[in-house]
């Protein structure tokens, strides 16, 4: 069994890939949110 066949057939590997994908998506969202809030921040007086 090759590595690719194991990745396709093993549900634990799919769960790990899904978890990593969710974490990366959340990190990307928070980076976007942070940069958007910085760009739209009002000028200090």
ABEGO torsion letter per residue (X at the ends): XBAAAAAAABAAAAAAAAAAAAAAAAAAAAAAAAAAAAAABBBBX
